Structure formats: C-alpha cells, structure tokens
Amino acid sequence: MFESGTAVARALEAAGADLDDAQRQPNGVDLTAGAVYEQVEAGRIGTDGKTVGERATLEPDDGVYELDPGAYVVEYGEPVKIPEGTVGFVYPRSSLLRNSCMLNTAVWDAGYEGVGEGLLQVGKPIEIEAGARIAQLVLADADHDGTYDGSYQGERL
C-alpha cells in the first residue's frame, strides 16, 4: 500500500524540505532539479567497496540547464527522510518522458536521510530550469530488518 501525498509531504517537511503547493500530489511529492553534474572520471564498484567518479558541476545559463543528449547526474532540490515502516521510490515526471528523457533511480530504504540524486538520460536536447519539478517521490508500506546505515546516509545535509 502506498502512502498518501500528504504523508509523503509530512516526511519531507520533517527532513527540512520547503515544499510549495505545486509539489504536493495525490500520491507523492514532486522533487525538483537542484543541481546537474556530468561524470568526467571513471568510478568503481567492487566487492570491497565503491568509488564515485569525479564529476563536473554544470552551471545553468540564466537559471536554465541546456542539456545535450547524454547521461547526467541530477541532484534533487529537497532533503528527504524515509520513515520507518516505508520504502521510497522515485519516478520521472511524465514531462521528462514526453521530451525523450528518462530518470533512473534506486530504492530508498527506510531510515535514509539526505539529498538524493538520479541518473538523467537525455535523448534529445532539452532545457531544464533550476528548481523545475522533474520527479515524484512515493512511499510504500514495507516490512524491513533495520534501517539504512550506508555510506550515503546524511549526504548533502
């Protein structure tokens, strides 16, 4: 069972998110584009750990990111806190899909706190205004053993 948009908004506000009315949806909360990066160096995922490759921060031109086809990492503009008893999923807004773009994300475990990010795949050139709504966070009821305590806990808080 998924939580209501009101419940998701309460969880984000508890983490310090300043939401406007347009972000509140019936089944979740829209997340905005906070920053955009281009990975410029190889990363590594091994059995003994991981390394995130070096990234270049892209600067918006007059508040607008002008993105050519390719892969980018987008940092969301809101801090989140996934409550115990839930799991978080982030989905792209249909406006991205309708513009030949896709946003890939991972599961957000119960207890995760931070400002997350996703992989933005751009199929055709697009302009994305800083602060534009690009994704929707939904929370689902979930049984779990423990809470998130990984290396990304508290990122960018």
mmCIF file of the C-alpha atoms, coordinates in Angstrom:
data_MODEL
# 
_entry.id   MODEL 
# 
loop_
_atom_site.group_PDB 
_atom_site.id 
_atom_site.type_symbol 
_atom_site.label_atom_id 
_atom_site.label_alt_id 
_atom_site.label_comp_id 
_atom_site.label_asym_id 
_atom_site.label_entity_id 
_atom_site.label_seq_id 
_atom_site.pdbx_PDB_ins_code 
_atom_site.Cartn_x 
_atom_site.Cartn_y 
_atom_site.Cartn_z 
_atom_site.occupancy 
_atom_site.B_iso_or_equiv 
_atom_site.pdbx_formal_charge 
_atom_site.auth_seq_id 
_atom_site.auth_comp_id 
_atom_site.auth_asym_id 
_atom_site.auth_atom_id 
_atom_site.pdbx_PDB_model_num 
ATOM 1   C CA . MET A 1 1   ? 0.000  0.000  0.000   1.00 0.00 ? 1   MET A CA 1 
ATOM 2   C CA . PHE A 1 2   ? 1.329  3.403  -0.963  1.00 0.00 ? 2   PHE A CA 1 
ATOM 3   C CA . GLU A 1 3   ? 1.166  6.355  1.402   1.00 0.00 ? 3   GLU A CA 1 
ATOM 4   C CA . SER A 1 4   ? -0.837 9.454  0.506   1.00 0.00 ? 4   SER A CA 1 
ATOM 5   C CA . GLY A 1 5   ? 0.809  12.541 -0.915  1.00 0.00 ? 5   GLY A CA 1 
ATOM 6   C CA . THR A 1 6   ? 0.049  14.272 2.379   1.00 0.00 ? 6   THR A CA 1 
ATOM 7   C CA . ALA A 1 7   ? 2.025  11.621 4.294   1.00 0.00 ? 7   ALA A CA 1 
ATOM 8   C CA . VAL A 1 8   ? 4.959  11.939 1.874   1.00 0.00 ? 8   VAL A CA 1 
ATOM 9   C CA . ALA A 1 9   ? 4.897  15.731 2.261   1.00 0.00 ? 9   ALA A CA 1 
ATOM 10  C CA . ARG A 1 10  ? 4.987  15.383 6.072   1.00 0.00 ? 10  ARG A CA 1 
ATOM 11  C CA . ALA A 1 11  ? 8.041  13.105 5.793   1.00 0.00 ? 11  ALA A CA 1 
ATOM 12  C CA . LEU A 1 12  ? 9.892  15.580 3.579   1.00 0.00 ? 12  LEU A CA 1 
ATOM 13  C CA . GLU A 1 13  ? 8.967  18.559 5.733   1.00 0.00 ? 13  GLU A CA 1 
ATOM 14  C CA . ALA A 1 14  ? 10.289 16.658 8.774   1.00 0.00 ? 14  ALA A CA 1 
ATOM 15  C CA . ALA A 1 15  ? 13.603 16.460 6.900   1.00 0.00 ? 15  ALA A CA 1 
ATOM 16  C CA . GLY A 1 16  ? 13.584 20.226 6.329   1.00 0.00 ? 16  GLY A CA 1 
ATOM 17  C CA . ALA A 1 17  ? 12.109 20.417 2.816   1.00 0.00 ? 17  ALA A CA 1 
ATOM 18  C CA . ASP A 1 18  ? 10.316 23.655 1.997   1.00 0.00 ? 18  ASP A CA 1 
ATOM 19  C CA . LEU A 1 19  ? 7.547  22.450 -0.329  1.00 0.00 ? 19  LEU A CA 1 
ATOM 20  C CA . ASP A 1 20  ? 5.207  24.580 -2.371  1.00 0.00 ? 20  ASP A CA 1 
ATOM 21  C CA . ASP A 1 21  ? 1.643  23.611 -3.217  1.00 0.00 ? 21  ASP A CA 1 
ATOM 22  C CA . ALA A 1 22  ? 2.533  22.567 -6.792  1.00 0.00 ? 22  ALA A CA 1 
ATOM 23  C CA . GLN A 1 23  ? 4.852  19.858 -5.436  1.00 0.00 ? 23  GLN A CA 1 
ATOM 24  C CA . ARG A 1 24  ? 2.094  18.162 -3.433  1.00 0.00 ? 24  ARG A CA 1 
ATOM 25  C CA . GLN A 1 25  ? 0.465  15.413 -5.468  1.00 0.00 ? 25  GLN A CA 1 
ATOM 26  C CA . PRO A 1 26  ? -2.293 12.929 -4.555  1.00 0.00 ? 26  PRO A CA 1 
ATOM 27  C CA . ASN A 1 27  ? 0.162  10.023 -4.232  1.00 0.00 ? 27  ASN A CA 1 
ATOM 28  C CA . GLY A 1 28  ? 3.520  11.666 -3.621  1.00 0.00 ? 28  GLY A CA 1 
ATOM 29  C CA . VAL A 1 29  ? 5.641  14.786 -3.735  1.00 0.00 ? 29  VAL A CA 1 
ATOM 30  C CA . ASP A 1 30  ? 7.412  16.245 -6.743  1.00 0.00 ? 30  ASP A CA 1 
ATOM 31  C CA . LEU A 1 31  ? 11.176 16.653 -6.417  1.00 0.00 ? 31  LEU A CA 1 
ATOM 32  C CA . THR A 1 32  ? 12.953 19.474 -8.200  1.00 0.00 ? 32  THR A CA 1 
ATOM 33  C CA . ALA A 1 33  ? 16.220 19.824 -10.106 1.00 0.00 ? 33  ALA A CA 1 
ATOM 34  C CA . GLY A 1 34  ? 18.706 21.138 -7.586  1.00 0.00 ? 34  GLY A CA 1 
ATOM 35  C CA . ALA A 1 35  ? 21.995 20.676 -9.439  1.00 0.00 ? 35  ALA A CA 1 
ATOM 36  C CA . VAL A 1 36  ? 23.224 18.854 -12.527 1.00 0.00 ? 36  VAL A CA 1 
ATOM 37  C CA . TYR A 1 37  ? 26.562 17.082 -12.914 1.00 0.00 ? 37  TYR A CA 1 
ATOM 38  C CA . GLU A 1 38  ? 28.445 15.370 -15.704 1.00 0.00 ? 38  GLU A CA 1 
ATOM 39  C CA . GLN A 1 39  ? 30.669 12.472 -14.693 1.00 0.00 ? 39  GLN A CA 1 
ATOM 40  C CA . VAL A 1 40  ? 34.177 13.080 -16.060 1.00 0.00 ? 40  VAL A CA 1 
ATOM 41  C CA . GLU A 1 41  ? 36.141 10.254 -14.456 1.00 0.00 ? 41  GLU A CA 1 
ATOM 42  C CA . ALA A 1 42  ? 35.539 6.538  -14.091 1.00 0.00 ? 42  ALA A CA 1 
ATOM 43  C CA . GLY A 1 43  ? 34.035 5.171  -10.917 1.00 0.00 ? 43  GLY A CA 1 
ATOM 44  C CA . ARG A 1 44  ? 34.411 1.682  -9.488  1.00 0.00 ? 44  ARG A CA 1 
ATOM 45  C CA . ILE A 1 45  ? 32.063 -0.808 -7.881  1.00 0.00 ? 45  ILE A CA 1 
ATOM 46  C CA . GLY A 1 46  ? 33.834 -3.799 -6.389  1.00 0.00 ? 46  GLY A CA 1 
ATOM 47  C CA . THR A 1 47  ? 33.342 -6.452 -3.765  1.00 0.00 ? 47  THR A CA 1 
ATOM 48  C CA . ASP A 1 48  ? 35.441 -4.375 -1.368  1.00 0.00 ? 48  ASP A CA 1 
ATOM 49  C CA . GLY A 1 49  ? 33.640 -1.070 -1.802  1.00 0.00 ? 49  GLY A CA 1 
ATOM 50  C CA . LYS A 1 50  ? 32.829 1.628  -4.292  1.00 0.00 ? 50  LYS A CA 1 
ATOM 51  C CA . THR A 1 51  ? 34.188 4.877  -5.675  1.00 0.00 ? 51  THR A CA 1 
ATOM 52  C CA . VAL A 1 52  ? 32.081 7.521  -7.369  1.00 0.00 ? 52  VAL A CA 1 
ATOM 53  C CA . GLY A 1 53  ? 33.911 9.033  -10.324 1.00 0.00 ? 53  GLY A CA 1 
ATOM 54  C CA . GLU A 1 54  ? 34.805 12.712 -10.382 1.00 0.00 ? 54  GLU A CA 1 
ATOM 55  C CA . ARG A 1 55  ? 32.017 14.989 -11.590 1.00 0.00 ? 55  ARG A CA 1 
ATOM 56  C CA . ALA A 1 56  ? 31.905 18.408 -13.182 1.00 0.00 ? 56  ALA A CA 1 
ATOM 57  C CA . THR A 1 57  ? 29.169 20.728 -11.941 1.00 0.00 ? 57  THR A CA 1 
ATOM 58  C CA . LEU A 1 58  ? 27.161 22.186 -14.800 1.00 0.00 ? 58  LEU A CA 1 
ATOM 59  C CA . GLU A 1 59  ? 26.155 25.806 -14.394 1.00 0.00 ? 59  GLU A CA 1 
ATOM 60  C CA . PRO A 1 60  ? 22.735 26.935 -15.553 1.00 0.00 ? 60  PRO A CA 1 
ATOM 61  C CA . ASP A 1 61  ? 22.588 29.786 -18.057 1.00 0.00 ? 61  ASP A CA 1 
ATOM 62  C CA . ASP A 1 62  ? 20.214 32.372 -16.581 1.00 0.00 ? 62  ASP A CA 1 
ATOM 63  C CA . GLY A 1 63  ? 18.769 29.636 -14.355 1.00 0.00 ? 63  GLY A CA 1 
ATOM 64  C CA . VAL A 1 64  ? 18.345 27.088 -17.171 1.00 0.00 ? 64  VAL A CA 1 
ATOM 65  C CA . TYR A 1 65  ? 20.350 23.937 -17.794 1.00 0.00 ? 65  TYR A CA 1 
ATOM 66  C CA . GLU A 1 66  ? 20.783 23.389 -21.537 1.00 0.00 ? 66  GLU A CA 1 
ATOM 67  C CA . LEU A 1 67  ? 21.430 19.648 -21.858 1.00 0.00 ? 67  LEU A CA 1 
ATOM 68  C CA . ASP A 1 68  ? 22.533 17.816 -24.972 1.00 0.00 ? 68  ASP A CA 1 
ATOM 69  C CA . PRO A 1 69  ? 21.884 14.092 -25.420 1.00 0.00 ? 69  PRO A CA 1 
ATOM 70  C CA . GLY A 1 70  ? 23.841 12.061 -22.887 1.00 0.00 ? 70  GLY A CA 1 
ATOM 71  C CA . ALA A 1 71  ? 23.904 10.963 -19.271 1.00 0.00 ? 71  ALA A CA 1 
ATOM 72  C CA . TYR A 1 72  ? 23.852 13.369 -16.333 1.00 0.00 ? 72  TYR A CA 1 
ATOM 73  C CA . VAL A 1 73  ? 23.510 13.069 -12.578 1.00 0.00 ? 73  VAL A CA 1 
ATOM 74  C CA . VAL A 1 74  ? 20.797 15.299 -11.184 1.00 0.00 ? 74  VAL A CA 1 
ATOM 75  C CA . GLU A 1 75  ? 20.728 16.214 -7.512  1.00 0.00 ? 75  GLU A CA 1 
ATOM 76  C CA . TYR A 1 76  ? 17.243 16.820 -6.172  1.00 0.00 ? 76  TYR A CA 1 
ATOM 77  C CA . GLY A 1 77  ? 16.440 20.122 -4.532  1.00 0.00 ? 77  GLY A CA 1 
ATOM 78  C CA . GLU A 1 78  ? 14.803 18.684 -1.415  1.00 0.00 ? 78  GLU A CA 1 
ATOM 79  C CA . PRO A 1 79  ? 16.145 16.782 1.581   1.00 0.00 ? 79  PRO A CA 1 
ATOM 80  C CA . VAL A 1 80  ? 14.262 13.573 2.301   1.00 0.00 ? 80  VAL A CA 1 
ATOM 81  C CA . LYS A 1 81  ? 13.816 11.301 5.271   1.00 0.00 ? 81  LYS A CA 1 
ATOM 82  C CA . ILE A 1 82  ? 12.299 7.902  4.565   1.00 0.00 ? 82  ILE A CA 1 
ATOM 83  C CA . PRO A 1 83  ? 10.231 6.969  7.641   1.00 0.00 ? 83  PRO A CA 1 
ATOM 84  C CA . GLU A 1 84  ? 10.495 3.605  9.349   1.00 0.00 ? 84  GLU A CA 1 
ATOM 85  C CA . GLY A 1 85  ? 7.898  1.198  8.020   1.00 0.00 ? 85  GLY A CA 1 
ATOM 86  C CA . THR A 1 86  ? 8.192  2.566  4.464   1.00 0.00 ? 86  THR A CA 1 
ATOM 87  C CA . VAL A 1 87  ? 10.357 2.347  1.365   1.00 0.00 ? 87  VAL A CA 1 
ATOM 88  C CA . GLY A 1 88  ? 10.796 5.188  -1.115  1.00 0.00 ? 88  GLY A CA 1 
ATOM 89  C CA . PHE A 1 89  ? 10.587 5.063  -4.889  1.00 0.00 ? 89  PHE A CA 1 
ATOM 90  C CA . VAL A 1 90  ? 11.336 7.983  -7.220  1.00 0.00 ? 90  VAL A CA 1 
ATOM 91  C CA . TYR A 1 91  ? 9.737  8.087  -10.661 1.00 0.00 ? 91  TYR A CA 1 
ATOM 92  C CA . PRO A 1 92  ? 10.239 10.575 -13.502 1.00 0.00 ? 92  PRO A CA 1 
ATOM 93  C CA . ARG A 1 93  ? 7.512  13.097 -14.169 1.00 0.00 ? 93  ARG A CA 1 
ATOM 94  C CA . SER A 1 94  ? 5.783  12.400 -17.457 1.00 0.00 ? 94  SER A CA 1 
ATOM 95  C CA . SER A 1 95  ? 7.059  15.720 -18.835 1.00 0.00 ? 95  SER A CA 1 
ATOM 96  C CA . LEU A 1 96  ? 10.562 14.239 -18.931 1.00 0.00 ? 96  LEU A CA 1 
ATOM 97  C CA . LEU A 1 97  ? 9.363  11.130 -20.748 1.00 0.00 ? 97  LEU A CA 1 
ATOM 98  C CA . ARG A 1 98  ? 7.395  13.203 -23.249 1.00 0.00 ? 98  ARG A CA 1 
ATOM 99  C CA . ASN A 1 99  ? 10.631 15.065 -24.026 1.00 0.00 ? 99  ASN A CA 1 
ATOM 100 C CA . SER A 1 100 ? 12.708 11.917 -24.703 1.00 0.00 ? 100 SER A CA 1 
ATOM 101 C CA . CYS A 1 101 ? 14.325 11.901 -21.274 1.00 0.00 ? 101 CYS A CA 1 
ATOM 102 C CA . MET A 1 102 ? 14.429 9.245  -18.549 1.00 0.00 ? 102 MET A CA 1 
ATOM 103 C CA . LEU A 1 103 ? 15.273 9.450  -14.874 1.00 0.00 ? 103 LEU A CA 1 
ATOM 104 C CA . ASN A 1 104 ? 16.679 6.288  -13.309 1.00 0.00 ? 104 ASN A CA 1 
ATOM 105 C CA . THR A 1 105 ? 16.804 5.907  -9.558  1.00 0.00 ? 105 THR A CA 1 
ATOM 106 C CA . ALA A 1 106 ? 17.400 3.332  -6.847  1.00 0.00 ? 106 ALA A CA 1 
ATOM 107 C CA . VAL A 1 107 ? 15.304 2.156  -3.895  1.00 0.00 ? 107 VAL A CA 1 
ATOM 108 C CA . TRP A 1 108 ? 15.434 4.472  -0.893  1.00 0.00 ? 108 TRP A CA 1 
ATOM 109 C CA . ASP A 1 109 ? 15.472 2.314  2.228   1.00 0.00 ? 109 ASP A CA 1 
ATOM 110 C CA . ALA A 1 110 ? 13.677 3.082  5.471   1.00 0.00 ? 110 ALA A CA 1 
ATOM 111 C CA . GLY A 1 111 ? 15.812 5.425  7.568   1.00 0.00 ? 111 GLY A CA 1 
ATOM 112 C CA . TYR A 1 112 ? 17.657 7.055  4.647   1.00 0.00 ? 112 TYR A CA 1 
ATOM 113 C CA . GLU A 1 113 ? 18.186 10.774 5.142   1.00 0.00 ? 113 GLU A CA 1 
ATOM 114 C CA . GLY A 1 114 ? 19.789 13.081 2.650   1.00 0.00 ? 114 GLY A CA 1 
ATOM 115 C CA . VAL A 1 115 ? 19.540 14.946 -0.604  1.00 0.00 ? 115 VAL A CA 1 
ATOM 116 C CA . GLY A 1 116 ? 19.455 12.182 -3.183  1.00 0.00 ? 116 GLY A CA 1 
ATOM 117 C CA . GLU A 1 117 ? 20.201 12.048 -6.856  1.00 0.00 ? 117 GLU A CA 1 
ATOM 118 C CA . GLY A 1 118 ? 19.251 10.193 -10.013 1.00 0.00 ? 118 GLY A CA 1 
ATOM 119 C CA . LEU A 1 119 ? 20.608 9.424  -13.456 1.00 0.00 ? 119 LEU A CA 1 
ATOM 120 C CA . LEU A 1 120 ? 19.077 11.698 -16.077 1.00 0.00 ? 120 LEU A CA 1 
ATOM 121 C CA . GLN A 1 121 ? 19.318 10.262 -19.576 1.00 0.00 ? 121 GLN A CA 1 
ATOM 122 C CA . VAL A 1 122 ? 18.686 12.881 -22.253 1.00 0.00 ? 122 VAL A CA 1 
ATOM 123 C CA . GLY A 1 123 ? 17.633 11.571 -25.675 1.00 0.00 ? 123 GLY A CA 1 
ATOM 124 C CA . LYS A 1 124 ? 17.086 14.925 -27.415 1.00 0.00 ? 124 LYS A CA 1 
ATOM 125 C CA . PRO A 1 125 ? 18.321 18.378 -26.366 1.00 0.00 ? 125 PRO A CA 1 
ATOM 126 C CA . ILE A 1 126 ? 16.288 19.823 -23.512 1.00 0.00 ? 126 ILE A CA 1 
ATOM 127 C CA . GLU A 1 127 ? 16.228 22.892 -21.309 1.00 0.00 ? 127 GLU A CA 1 
ATOM 128 C CA . ILE A 1 128 ? 15.508 22.285 -17.616 1.00 0.00 ? 128 ILE A CA 1 
ATOM 129 C CA . GLU A 1 129 ? 15.073 25.254 -15.341 1.00 0.00 ? 129 GLU A CA 1 
ATOM 130 C CA . ALA A 1 130 ? 16.779 25.024 -11.966 1.00 0.00 ? 130 ALA A CA 1 
ATOM 131 C CA . GLY A 1 131 ? 14.042 24.250 -9.446  1.00 0.00 ? 131 GLY A CA 1 
ATOM 132 C CA . ALA A 1 132 ? 11.715 22.675 -12.028 1.00 0.00 ? 132 ALA A CA 1 
ATOM 133 C CA . ARG A 1 133 ? 9.758  19.604 -10.931 1.00 0.00 ? 133 ARG A CA 1 
ATOM 134 C CA . ILE A 1 134 ? 11.332 16.538 -12.564 1.00 0.00 ? 134 ILE A CA 1 
ATOM 135 C CA . ALA A 1 135 ? 10.474 13.551 -10.366 1.00 0.00 ? 135 ALA A CA 1 
ATOM 136 C CA . GLN A 1 136 ? 7.933  12.253 -7.885  1.00 0.00 ? 136 GLN A CA 1 
ATOM 137 C CA . LEU A 1 137 ? 8.757  10.519 -4.609  1.00 0.00 ? 137 LEU A CA 1 
ATOM 138 C CA . VAL A 1 138 ? 6.252  7.953  -3.378  1.00 0.00 ? 138 VAL A CA 1 
ATOM 139 C CA . LEU A 1 139 ? 6.376  5.934  -0.168  1.00 0.00 ? 139 LEU A CA 1 
ATOM 140 C CA . ALA A 1 140 ? 5.087  2.392  0.231   1.00 0.00 ? 140 ALA A CA 1 
ATOM 141 C CA . ASP A 1 141 ? 4.453  0.483  3.426   1.00 0.00 ? 141 ASP A CA 1 
ATOM 142 C CA . ALA A 1 142 ? 7.247  -2.043 3.948   1.00 0.00 ? 142 ALA A CA 1 
ATOM 143 C CA . ASP A 1 143 ? 8.450  -4.557 6.473   1.00 0.00 ? 143 ASP A CA 1 
ATOM 144 C CA . HIS A 1 144 ? 12.190 -4.235 6.988   1.00 0.00 ? 144 HIS A CA 1 
ATOM 145 C CA . ASP A 1 145 ? 15.054 -5.521 9.062   1.00 0.00 ? 145 ASP A CA 1 
ATOM 146 C CA . GLY A 1 146 ? 16.819 -2.482 10.453  1.00 0.00 ? 146 GLY A CA 1 
ATOM 147 C CA . THR A 1 147 ? 17.146 0.888  8.740   1.00 0.00 ? 147 THR A CA 1 
ATOM 148 C CA . TYR A 1 148 ? 19.562 2.365  6.232   1.00 0.00 ? 148 TYR A CA 1 
ATOM 149 C CA . ASP A 1 149 ? 23.063 2.869  7.587   1.00 0.00 ? 149 ASP A CA 1 
ATOM 150 C CA . GLY A 1 150 ? 25.114 3.029  4.384   1.00 0.00 ? 150 GLY A CA 1 
ATOM 151 C CA . SER A 1 151 ? 27.773 5.382  3.148   1.00 0.00 ? 151 SER A CA 1 
ATOM 152 C CA . TYR A 1 152 ? 25.236 7.799  1.622   1.00 0.00 ? 152 TYR A CA 1 
ATOM 153 C CA . GLN A 1 153 ? 23.418 8.390  4.915   1.00 0.00 ? 153 GLN A CA 1 
ATOM 154 C CA . GLY A 1 154 ? 23.178 12.131 5.548   1.00 0.00 ? 154 GLY A CA 1 
ATOM 155 C CA . GLU A 1 155 ? 24.536 13.089 2.112   1.00 0.00 ? 155 GLU A CA 1 
ATOM 156 C CA . ARG A 1 156 ? 24.480 16.815 1.398   1.00 0.00 ? 156 ARG A CA 1 
ATOM 157 C CA . LEU A 1 157 ? 22.626 17.682 4.610   1.00 0.00 ? 157 LEU A CA 1 
# 
